Amino acid sequence: MVEASEEVYSSLHRRFKGDLLRPGQSGYEDARTIWNGMVARTPGLITRCIDVSDVQLAVRAASKTGILTAVRCGGHSLAGFSTCDGGLVIDLSRMRQVMVDPETHRASIAGGCLLGSIDTVTQEAGLVFPSGVVSHTGASGLILGGGTGWLTRRFGLSCDNVAGFTLVTADGSVVRANSKENPDLFWALRGGGGNFGVVTEFEVQLHPLRSVVLAEGLTPESGIRGLLECWRDFMAEAPIELKWNIDLRLAQHTKKVLLELRGRPVASSSLIWTGDPEAGRPYLHRALAMCRPDSVSSKVMSFLDLQTMADSDFPHGRRYYTKSGYFTYLDDGTIDRLLGAVASIPSSETQIELAYLGGAAARIGADETAFGNRSSPFILNLLANWSEPSADASHVAWIRGTFNKLRPAMKPGVYINFMSGDEQDRVPEAYHERWDRMVAVKSHYDPNNFFRLNQNVPPRKPAAKSS
Ligand SMILES: Cc1cc2nc3c(=O)[nH]c(=O)nc-3n(C[C@H](O)[C@H](O)[C@H](O)COP(=O)(O)OP(=O)(O)OC[C@H]3O[C@@H](n4cnc5c(N)ncnc54)[C@H](O)[C@@H]3O)c2cc1C
């Protein structure tokens, strides 16, 4: 592998315009780290591209040697797919241009953007791109896997708002994919992750929005069952302007939290209303009735404040492990198991995240994009978050044990962006009836599986030649 990275370096160093970073060089240590502290790897070479031709050079040189290659936008892959040991990293962090057309409500987003880079520029025109909830997340990985966030019910998934992709495929060609050009690839890129090439540009649809209403409240352990029953029924009828997320966790030891709740199991509700604030009041009022009255707050908030409010809850370098699944309905047995799980949660930052999709995301047909199940609106994400390596085993065991108890009631399927690195066997489940079509597109655009550090869809093996 060392020889391969040296070979790639030699073939690039005269023509490559960005940075070429090798172990021991200044800047390498920072460049090699990714968000999840559980994944500490040492690539042989990091190619920090500044434009499409740099990406083409890196892909061609790497393809020629067969070196293991990771592609990185924001480095937030929970599974750690954006780095590798000894191989090559194609790092897009110097490609963060965003161009907005306020007339057409379209934007062009470069392949290295973080969510925050997009929000800051689109808000100058009073527009939003529906994405995730933490601004330091990379946009490319999030969009390619699907992309859920506060605006999903109103405007759809991130991938539903992409009108076109430009990418560098495994042979170094620049290819466009949209409804007219390479429509099968366009279909596969909306939910298919990093399987098909390095996306250097997304052409996306924006929507007018400057502020939202944020309402929050805590429900103590004794009220969680009632809250979850209310939530599952309420959301089925709720308007698309309302998003209501619930985190089951131990209440934080902060001034914001009532003294007697701190460190105790609670359900933390966060509600966003994206429509006219007056019209949202009755809905927020009904939902907040399930929270302790003295824990409830509600305010109008700018979109940029909304998008950054959770940033410090998920810092770089901590240790994270996750498992996720969908439910068509949250039955009473599942609620019992969730209550059992929160009572045994191993640390104060670990949480059981519950979200309800539906709305605009559910209006897209199951076969219109590669993204997984849209008919099961309940998404569960078990996210362990801790700092000490000595606590790795207990956190991972808690996630696996909790997941195994909940799994029988889940609908088969998984959101690929919430998968950990040891779940490659669940990738066919993520695409189930779309699997053969995914394999066909992969076999066409990446027959040698050059792009394999991802939720991998292996290409078909070439047919043996008859003599
Ligand atoms: C703190 C945090 C908050 C999150 N919040 C949300 C959320 O609100 N909603 C949500 O849906 N998800 C969320 N996620 C999950 C997130 O969508 C995934 O972790 C996603 O992969 C992050 O994208 P990235 O570009 O940072 O990832 P990276 O680690 O850079 O890459 C992830 C994968 O995408 C591929 N990839 C990256 N860039 C490109 C590119 N330009 N072309 C081709 N392939 C590429 C990589 O090869 C790799 O397989 C969150 C994750 C974290 C860590």
The ligand as an ORCA input file, in Angstrom:
! r2SCAN-3c Opt
* xyz 0 1
  C     -23.196     15.410     13.856
  C     -23.983     14.732     12.768
  C     -25.260     15.167     12.478
  C     -25.992     14.544     11.470
  N     -27.254     14.988     11.213
  C     -27.934     14.439     10.182
  C     -29.219     14.942      9.827
  O     -29.747     15.855     10.438
  N     -29.843     14.368      8.776
  C     -29.290     13.353      8.054
  O     -29.911     12.898      7.110
  N     -28.085     12.851      8.383
  C     -27.404     13.368      9.419
  N     -26.189     12.860      9.757
  C     -25.653     11.713      8.998
  C     -24.950     12.236      7.758
  O     -25.909     12.389      6.739
  C     -23.867     11.260      7.295
  O     -22.941     11.065      8.316
  C     -23.182     11.787      6.029
  O     -22.436     10.738      5.468
  C     -22.278     12.945      6.320
  O     -21.754     13.465      5.144
  P     -20.226     13.935      5.021
  O     -20.086     14.528      3.683
  O     -19.837     14.734      6.202
  O     -19.534     12.535      5.121
  P     -18.118     11.983      4.689
  O     -17.637     11.268      5.896
  O     -17.243     13.013      4.099
  O     -18.547     10.939      3.585
  C     -19.554      9.989      3.826
  C     -19.773      9.090      2.634
  O     -20.172      9.867      1.520
  C     -19.246      9.733      0.454
  N     -18.996     11.053     -0.120
  C     -18.710     12.196      0.544
  N     -18.580     13.203     -0.316
  C     -18.794     12.696     -1.546
  C     -18.814     13.250     -2.846
  N     -18.598     14.541     -3.068
  N     -19.073     12.428     -3.879
  C     -19.303     11.117     -3.686
  N     -19.299     10.538     -2.475
  C     -19.057     11.332     -1.426
  C     -18.001      9.167      1.099
  O     -17.240      8.429      0.220
  C     -18.542      8.322      2.215
  O     -18.909      7.059      1.738
  C     -25.431     13.460     10.747
  C     -24.154     13.022     11.046
  C     -23.439     13.646     12.043
  C     -22.071     13.142     12.365
*
